[in-house]
Amino acid sequence: MISSQILQNSIDGMKNISRMDLCVTDTDGKVVATTASFQTNYTAAVEEFVKSPADSQEIQNSLYFKIYDDQQLEYIVICSGVGENAYVVGKMAAFQIQSLVVAYKERFDKDNFIKNLLLDNLLLVDIYGRAKRLHIQTDVRRVCLIVENENGKDINCLDQVKDFLGNDKREFVTAVDENNVVVVKDLTEENEAEDIEKMACDIVAYLKKEGMPNIRIAYGTPVNEIKDVSRSYKEAKMALDVGKIFFDERSVIAYGQLGIGRLIYQLPIPLCKMFIKEIFDGKSMDDIDEETLVTINKFFENSLNVSETSRQLFIHRNTLVYRLDKLQKTTGLDLRVFEDAITFRIALMVVRYMNYMENVEY
């Protein structure tokens, strides 16, 4: 269904050109849009015209035209006046509104198709059949991006994303809930990774400028067939969730950048608790002070390089060695040994995952 504002804008434009008043009603004669400055009751005339087999008719010094949606009568266009000029104006107005009906229906159908495609609600044969009817190419390389706005109830993120993308026919944009907007983007083979990242960063910058500071974008891996678009969407959803746990400082995160965090995210909580208990022999990670944790993270950032870590922390090398020795006595893990460092790194991520899941549940 076309909005009243769109219909009003259309007939206003026609009147500015033709200087003739136009009116659009529903099949019951209720006025949807009009250029006339006075109200007219069209109910009886419209009822008479609806019953008529004619597609256009002169009634009470006005010309009436029927608008159909898949052979279902949708609107009546009324042009004030009779004669050849009135007929041409009315016919043009009817043609324009008929075109709008088709365009909006196609857009709605495409939006509905993309949503069902993302959610795996279509059989394989239906995917290709509906894509063909909607003139959507099936063998184009595509990727899914999810735009999350934590303040979704306050600002319409969907409209803002559409404004940013403009009229680019290569992207499908739809909303899956009040916080998340999904962009299905067509890709070219060359530099596609850089193109996706740049587009995501540009969207974040644009939305922040439009008053949405809490924007996060995640995207999946590119797929070659339309039937696999849902896989890219699921990957983007996982990237969005995992990114909040392990990469909360990033506004843009890709599924391919999740690393071991992707595996940890899929572990059951009881198994995580068992792992932590075995590694730390019943001790709690809370026993490690903040200073030591900062030291550990910086040590990992510098690939276990003692000299560089001490330099960046502005401490003596012996001070860093003392802190690592103290941690070894507490946990039994020597972070200067690669295997112990890997174990401790995973343990930190597991604890972070457990804490996040506990906060989500509450």
C-alpha positions in Angstrom: 0.0 0.0 0.0 1.4 3.4 -1.0 1.5 6.0 1.7 -0.9 9.0 1.4 2.0 11.4 1.4 3.5 9.7 -1.7 0.1 9.9 -3.5 -0.3 13.5 -2.4 3.1 14.5 -3.8 2.3 12.8 -7.1 -1.0 14.6 -7.7 0.4 17.9 -6.5 3.1 17.6 -9.1 0.5 16.8 -11.8 -1.6 19.8 -10.8 1.4 22.1 -10.9 1.9 21.1 -14.5 -1.7 20.8 -15.7 -3.5 23.3 -13.4 -6.2 20.7 -13.0 -7.5 19.4 -9.7 -7.0 15.7 -9.0 -8.2 13.3 -6.3 -7.4 9.8 -5.3 -9.9 7.7 -3.4 -10.1 4.1 -2.2 -12.8 1.8 -3.6 -15.3 3.0 -1.0 -15.0 6.6 -2.1 -12.9 7.7 0.9 -10.4 10.5 -0.1 -6.8 9.4 0.2 -5.2 12.5 -1.5 -6.6 15.6 -3.2 -5.4 18.9 -4.6 -8.8 20.6 -4.2 -9.1 23.2 -1.5 -12.7 22.1 -0.7 -14.0 18.6 0.4 -16.3 16.7 -2.0 -18.3 13.6 -1.2 -17.4 11.0 -3.8 -18.9 8.0 -2.2 -22.0 7.6 -4.4 -20.1 8.3 -7.6 -17.2 6.0 -6.8 -19.7 3.1 -5.8 -21.4 3.6 -9.2 -18.0 3.6 -11.0 -16.7 0.5 -9.2 -19.7 -1.5 -10.3 -19.2 -0.4 -13.9 -17.1 -2.6 -16.2 -15.4 0.5 -17.7 -11.8 1.5 -16.7 -12.6 5.2 -17.2 -15.9 7.0 -17.1 -17.3 10.6 -17.0 -19.5 11.2 -13.9 -20.8 14.6 -12.8 -18.4 16.7 -14.9 -15.4 14.7 -13.8 -13.4 11.9 -15.3 -12.9 8.7 -13.2 -10.1 6.1 -13.7 -9.4 2.7 -12.1 -6.1 1.6 -10.7 -5.5 -2.1 -10.2 -3.0 -4.2 -8.2 -2.8 -7.7 -9.7 -6.3 -7.4 -11.1 -7.6 -6.2 -7.7 -9.1 -2.7 -7.8 -7.0 -0.6 -5.5 -7.6 3.2 -6.2 -9.9 5.6 -8.1 -8.3 8.6 -9.7 -10.6 11.6 -10.3 -9.8 14.5 -12.6 -11.9 17.6 -12.3 -13.3 18.6 -15.7 -14.1 16.9 -19.0 -12.8 17.1 -22.5 -9.6 16.0 -24.2 -7.3 17.9 -21.9 -8.9 16.5 -18.8 -8.8 13.0 -20.2 -5.0 13.3 -21.0 -4.2 14.7 -17.5 -6.3 12.1 -15.8 -4.8 9.3 -17.9 -1.3 10.5 -17.1 -2.1 10.7 -13.4 -3.6 7.2 -13.5 -0.5 5.9 -15.3 1.8 7.4 -12.7 -0.1 6.0 -9.7 -0.4 2.6 -11.4 3.4 2.6 -11.8 3.8 3.5 -8.1 1.5 0.6 -7.1 3.7 -1.8 -9.1 7.0 -0.3 -7.8 5.9 -0.4 -4.2 4.5 -3.9 -4.5 7.8 -5.1 -6.0 9.7 -3.4 -3.3 7.6 -5.0 -0.6 7.9 -8.4 -2.3 11.6 -8.0 -2.5 11.9 -7.0 1.2 9.7 -9.9 2.2 11.8 -12.3 0.0 15.1 -11.0 1.5 13.8 -11.4 5.1 12.7 -15.0 4.5 16.0 -15.7 2.7 18.0 -14.5 5.6 15.9 -16.5 8.1 16.1 -19.7 6.1 12.3 -19.8 5.6 12.4 -20.7 2.0 12.9 -24.0 0.2 15.7 -24.1 -2.4 13.2 -24.3 -5.3 11.3 -21.3 -3.9 14.5 -19.3 -3.6 15.3 -19.5 -7.3 11.7 -19.3 -8.4 10.9 -16.1 -6.5 14.3 -14.5 -7.3 13.5 -15.0 -11.0 10.1 -13.4 -10.7 11.5 -10.5 -8.7 14.4 -10.0 -11.3 17.1 -10.7 -8.7 20.3 -12.3 -10.0 21.1 -15.6 -8.3 24.8 -15.9 -9.1 26.1 -12.6 -7.9 28.7 -12.5 -5.2 27.2 -11.0 -2.0 27.9 -10.4 1.6 25.7 -9.6 4.6 26.3 -6.7 7.0 24.4 -6.2 10.3 24.1 -2.6 11.5 23.2 -2.6 15.2 22.0 0.6 16.9 21.7 0.2 20.7 19.3 3.1 20.8 17.1 1.7 18.1 13.9 2.7 19.7 14.9 6.3 19.6 16.0 6.8 16.0 15.0 5.0 12.8 18.3 3.4 11.8 16.7 1.7 8.7 15.9 5.1 7.1 19.3 6.5 7.8 21.1 3.5 6.3 18.9 3.8 3.2 19.7 7.5 3.0 23.4 6.7 3.1 23.2 4.0 0.4 21.0 6.2 -1.8 19.3 4.5 -4.8 22.0 1.9 -5.3 20.2 -1.2 -6.7 23.1 -3.4 -5.7 22.1 -3.4 -2.1 19.1 -4.8 -0.3 18.3 -3.1 3.0 15.8 -4.5 5.5 15.1 -4.5 9.3 15.0 -7.7 11.2 14.1 -6.1 14.5 14.0 -2.6 16.1 17.8 -2.5 16.7 19.3 -4.3 13.7 19.4 -3.4 10.0 20.7 -5.9 7.5 22.4 -4.9 4.3 22.9 -7.5 1.5 25.6 -6.0 -0.7 26.7 -7.1 -4.2 30.4 -7.4 -4.6 33.1 -7.2 -7.3 36.0 -9.7 -7.2 38.8 -7.1 -6.9 39.6 -5.6 -3.5 36.3 -6.9 -2.0 37.7 -7.2 1.5 38.8 -3.6 1.5 35.5 -2.4 0.0 33.4 -4.2 2.6 35.5 -2.8 5.5 35.4 0.7 4.0 31.7 0.7 3.4 31.1 -0.5 7.0 33.4 2.2 8.4 31.7 4.8 6.3 28.2 3.8 7.5 29.4 4.0 11.1 30.8 7.5 10.5 27.6 8.6 8.8 25.3 7.3 11.5 27.3 8.8 14.3 27.1 12.2 12.5 23.4 11.7 12.3 23.1 11.3 16.1 23.6 7.6 16.6 26.9 7.2 18.7 26.4 3.5 19.7 26.7 1.9 16.3 28.3 -1.5 15.7 28.6 -3.3 12.4 29.4 -6.9 11.8 29.7 -8.8 8.5 30.0 -12.4 7.3 32.1 -13.9 4.5 31.1 -13.4 0.8 29.0 -16.0 -0.9 28.6 -16.8 -4.6 25.0 -18.0 -4.7 21.8 -16.4 -3.4 20.9 -19.6 -1.5 24.0 -19.1 0.7 23.1 -15.5 1.7 21.6 -16.8 4.9 25.0 -18.3 5.8 26.7 -15.0 5.5 23.9 -13.5 7.6 24.4 -16.1 10.4 28.1 -15.4 10.3 27.5 -11.7 10.7 25.2 -12.4 13.7 27.9 -14.5 15.3 30.5 -11.8 14.6 28.2 -9.2 16.2 27.8 -11.3 19.4 31.5 -12.4 19.6 32.6 -8.9 18.9 30.8 -7.6 22.0 32.7 -10.0 24.2 36.3 -10.0 22.8 36.4 -6.9 20.6 34.2 -4.4 22.4 36.5 -1.5 21.4 35.8 -2.0 17.7 32.9 -0.5 15.8 33.4 -2.9 12.8 34.1 -6.6 13.1 34.3 -9.3 10.5 33.5 -13.0 10.9 36.9 -13.8 9.5 38.6 -11.7 12.3 37.1 -13.6 15.3 39.9 -16.1 15.6 39.7 -18.4 18.6 36.9 -16.2 20.1 34.6 -17.9 17.6 35.3 -21.3 19.1 35.1 -20.2 22.7 31.7 -18.6 22.0 30.3 -22.0 21.1 31.5 -23.7 24.2 28.9 -24.7 26.9 29.3 -22.8 30.1 29.7 -26.0 32.3 32.7 -27.0 30.1 34.2 -23.5 30.5 33.9 -23.7 34.3 35.5 -27.2 34.3 38.4 -25.8 32.1 39.0 -22.9 34.4 38.9 -25.1 37.5 41.5 -27.5 36.0 43.8 -24.7 34.9 43.9 -22.7 38.1 43.3 -25.6 40.5 40.3 -24.0 42.1 41.7 -20.5 42.3 39.8 -17.6 41.0 40.9 -15.2 38.3 39.6 -12.5 40.6 42.7 -13.1 42.8 44.9 -11.5 40.1 45.2 -7.8 40.7 44.6 -5.1 38.0 48.2 -4.2 37.7 49.2 -7.7 36.9 46.4 -8.1 34.3 47.6 -4.9 32.6 51.1 -6.3 32.5 49.9 -9.6 31.1 47.9 -8.0 28.3 50.8 -5.8 27.3 53.1 -8.8 27.4 50.7 -10.6 24.9 50.5 -7.5 22.7 54.3 -7.5 22.4 54.4 -11.2 21.5 56.0 -12.2 24.8 58.9 -9.8 24.4 60.1 -8.8 27.9 62.3 -5.9 26.8 59.6 -4.2 24.7 56.9 -4.8 27.3 58.9 -3.2 30.1 59.7 -0.3 27.8 56.1 0.4 27.0 55.0 0.0 30.6 57.8 2.3 31.8 59.1 -0.2 34.3 62.5 -1.9 34.8 63.0 -5.2 33.1 63.5 -6.9 36.5 60.2 -5.5 37.7 58.4 -7.2 34.8 60.3 -10.5 35.5 59.2 -10.2 39.2 55.6 -9.8 38.2 55.8 -12.8 35.8 57.4 -14.9 38.5 54.7 -13.9 41.0 52.0 -15.0 38.5 53.8 -18.3 38.0 53.7 -19.0 41.7 50.0 -18.1 41.8 48.8 -20.1 38.7 51.6 -22.5 37.9 51.9 -21.0 34.4 55.1 -19.3 33.2 54.0 -16.8 30.5 57.5 -16.8 29.1 56.9 -20.3 27.9 54.8 -20.3 24.7 52.5 -23.2 25.7 51.8 -21.7 29.1 51.1 -18.3 27.5 48.6 -19.9 25.1 46.9 -21.6 27.9 46.6 -18.5 30.0 45.5 -16.4 27.0 42.6 -18.9 26.3 41.7 -18.9 30.0 41.4 -15.1 30.0 39.1 -15.3 27.0 37.0 -18.0 28.6 36.5 -16.1 31.8 35.5 -13.0 29.8 33.0 -15.1 27.9 31.6 -16.6 31.1 31.2 -13.1 32.7 29.5 -11.8 29.6 27.0 -14.6 29.4 26.3 -14.3 33.1 25.5 -10.6 32.7 23.3 -11.3 29.6 21.3 -13.8 31.6 20.6 -11.3 34.3 
